[in-house]
């Protein structure tokens, strides 16, 4: 789950739970693992986004909504609420009061009133960045801004969850068969883990009955991008570097399932372990460039087939978010097939 903690992380956790409940309602026990990486608010891309919004800094009131949204995304403790009050709410109220009080002088004092209003607007270009720096300093002092060298090993965390499920068959009430499933960035993690674990078994026993990938991110490589995508490459490189430490072409290839499948090191896959690759009809509601960059699965599917895997495709929902409403029907038919 790349959204990490905070308000968006909370929404993301509950959103992802819907997939687990879709299986559970079919009588299939589900063990879910959330492996937060760096929060989007802690990346340089977020800082660039706030800088890009700098023209809004001159709009009284609205300029503090930008700071509020940034803090709420990273809101992880009660102390952050105080940080929000001190750095955003109180200055925002004061800003609104000042802007309102200047309305009358602006009309009555002529050029002087206009100058005061203009000065108040221009002050946002200084005040908002200063408050933003104060917020980041407060988050750092609270220990919420991790060292950029501190990245969680999500594959090891998935391995721990799978091992736990294998050891607690009686508690889960299952028959020992496991299905590996991941949505969005979870699909990225599940596909990488599946490529390690779903090879042709040497002892006759496979670890997973199937792999279900739902609108995952399978190719982080940017070196070959051309046209408009070439201008977007630096932003994506920065984001991948901040979130999962993929800060070079070689590292991005190492964490790209589509690229891993093209290496000689990748072993042949078990044909009896089916790979379900699901995509929404319009992943990003008709933004073709970004849909291709983030959610194109054609290279992955071709690579899986080349390694001997049994691949099945399905369309699930209208876009990347609304597919949560279409997934239960897939889960029902999929679970029926397991029995």
N, C-alpha and C positions, 0 to 999 in steps of 0.2 A: 504494500500500500504506500505509494509514493507521497501521498498527502501528509503522512506523518500524524502529528498530534494537533491540538488546537480545534477550533470550531469546524473547519473543513474535515479534519481528521475524524472528529466525532461523527459527522454526517457520513463520511466514507465508511467507517466501521459498521454503522447501522445499515448502510446501503449494501455493503458486501454480505452482511448477515442474511440478506434476502435470498442469496444463492444457496446458502446452507440450509435455510428453512425449506427451500423448494425441494431439496433432497429429503429432508427429514419428514416432510408431509407425505412422502411416498414410502415411508417406513425404512429409509436407508440412513443409518447413523452417519453423522457428519462431524469431522474434527476440523475446525478452521484455525488457521494461523495468520496473524497479521504481522508483517515484518516491516515496520516503518523505516524508511531511509531518511535522508535529510528533508526537512519540511520545505515546501516551495518558498516560504517567506524567508528562509535562511540562504537562499541562493542568490547569486549575482544577477540572475535574470529578474528576480523580484525587485532588486534595487534599480535595475534599468527600467522596469515597468513604472516604478514610482517616479523616476526621473523623467520618463516620457510624459507623465501626467503633470509636469511642472506648470504648464499654462493654467491648470485649475487651481494652482496655489494662490492666484490672485482673486479667487471667488470666495468671499467670506462665507463661513459655515461649511460649504462643500469641501473646502480644502482639509478640514478636520475629519470628514468622513473617510478620506483616503487613509489617514493614519489609523482611524478606528478599524477599518477593514483589515489593515495589515496586522494590527495587534490581535484582533479576534481570530485570525487564522492561526496564530501561534499561542492562543490563550490555553495555558496548561495548568495553571494554579490560581489560588485565591489572590496571591500577590500580584498576578497579572491584572486582576480587576482593579487593584489600587493603582497600578501603573497606567491602566486605561483612564481612570478617573483623573489622575494628576497630570498626565501628559496630553490627554485628548479632550475629555469631557469638560473639565473646568476651563481650559483655554478656549475650547470651542464655544462654550456659553458666553465667555467674556468677548470673544470675537463677534458673536451674533449681537450682543448688546451694543458694542462699539459701532458696528455697522448700522444698526438701527438708529442709534443716537445721532449719527452723522447725516441721516437722511434729511432732517429739517435744516441744519446749518448749510447743507449743500444747496438747498433751495433759496435760503435767505441771504447767505453771505456771498453769493456769486462765485467769482474766481477763487476766493479763499476756501469756500466750502468744497468746491471741486478739487482743490489741491489736497485738502485733508482726506477726502474720500479716496483720491488716487494714491496718497501715501499709505493709507490703510490697506488698500488692495496690494500695493507693491511690497508692503511689509511681509506679506505671506511668503514671498520668494526667499526670505531670510528665516522667518519664524518656523515655517513648516520643516525645512531641512534640519534646523537646530533641534526641534522637538523629536524628529525622526531619529537623529543621532542619540538623543537622550533616551529614547525608547530602546534602541539597540544596546546602549550601555546598560540600562536596567535589566534587559533580558540576559545580557552577558553576566552580570553580577548575580543573577538568580540561577545561573548555570544552565540556561535554556538554549544557549548557542554553543553547540558542541564544536570541538576542535575539528577542522576540516579533514584532518587525517584519521578521524575516528569514524569508521564505517562498519556497519553491522554486516556479518556474513550471512546473507539471507538463505543461501543453499544449506548451510549448517543448521539453521533454524528449522528449515523444512525437513531436513533429515531427522532432527530431534522429534518433530511432530509425528512423522511417519513411524519412527521407531516406537514412540509411545502408543500409537494406534495398534501396531503389531503386537505389543506386549499386553494390551488391555482388550483383547478380543471379547472376553467374557463380559467385561463392564459395558462395552459398546453393544453387545448382543448381535454381532455380525458373524458371518461364516468364514471370516479370514481373508476374503477378497477385498482389495483396495482399489479405489479409483482416484487418480490425481487430477485435481481441477484447479484452474486459476482464471481470474477475470482481470482484464486490463493489464496493469503492471504485474499483477499476480499471474497472468497468462505468460508473461515474459519469464518470471521465475519458474513457473511450473514446466515450461517447455525446456528450459536449461536443465532442470533437475531430471525431467523425463528422459532427455537425451543420455544422461549418465546411467539411469536405472532401468530403462526399457530396452536394453540391448538383448540380443539372442541369449537366452539363459544357458549356462553351462551345466547346471545341475538339474535341468528339467523343470525348475520352479521359477515362475515369474513373480515379480514383486507387485505389479499393477495389472489389473484386469483391463483398464482403459485409461486414456488421458483425455481430458476435456479442456480445451482452450477456448476461452470466451473473449473475443475482441482484444487479443493480446498485442504486445509490442515485440516484434520478432527481429527487427533489423535496425541497429543503432549506427550503422556505418554511414558516413557522410562524404567520404573522400571522392566518390564517383558522381556526386550530385551535379547536375547541369541546369542551365537556365535559371529560372526564378529560385529553385531550391538551393542553388549555390550560394545565394545571398542570405539564406536562412541557416546555412550550415554553422556559422560561428555561434549563433544563439543556441542551437541544439547541442553543439559541442560543449558549450559552457554549462548548460543544464545537465547533461549527462555526466560531466565531470564533477559538478557539485553534488549531485544526488547519489551516484554510485561509483564515483572515482574513475569513471571511464574518460580520462582526459587526454587520450591519444588515439590515433587510428588503430593501433595494435590492440589497445585495451577495449575499444568499442567493438572490434571484431571478436574478441574473446568472449564478450557478454552478449553477442548477437546470435541467437539460435540458428538463424538462416545462414550465418557465416560458419558456425561450428559444423553444420551438416556438410559443408563443402570441404572440410579438412580430411586428411587421411587418418587422423587420430580418431575420428568418430567411427565407432564400431557399427556393424549392421544392427538394425533394430528388429525386435521380435514381431513377426507378422501377426501373431495371435493377440497382441496388445493393440487394440484399435485406438487411433488418434482422431478424436473429434475436433474439428476446427470450425468454430462458430464466429460469424460476423453479422453485424447489423446491416440493414439495407442501406442506410446513409449514416455512417459512423459519426461524422461531425456535421450532420444536417446539410450536406452538399458543399463542403469546402474540399474540393478534390485534391489540391496540393497537400494539405495537412492530413487528409484521410490516407493518401498514399504514403506519406512519410511515416505516420504513426501506426497505421492499422492494416497495411497491405500484408496479406498472408500467402500470396502466390509463390514467393521464393521459398518460404518455409515448407509449404505443401509439396512443392517439387523436390526439395531436399529430402523430406521424409520418405517420399515414394522411392527416390533413388537409393535410399538406405534400406529398403525392403519393408517399410511400415505400411500397415493398412490404414488409409486415411479416408475419413468421411467428413463431408461438408454439410453445413446447415445454416440457414438464415434465421437469425433470432432477433426479433424486434426491429424498430424503425431506426433508432440511432444508438449511440454508445451508452446513453443513460436510460432511455425508454425500454431498452432490451430487457431490463429487469422484470418488466411485466410480461414479456414473452418467454422468459426462461422457464417458468413453471411447467408450461406445456411440453417443452423439450425434456425437462427433467422427468416428467411422467412417462413419456415414451421411452426414454433412455433407461430408466429404472425397471420398466416392464421388460425390456430386453435383457437386463441382467438376470432376472429371475427365470 
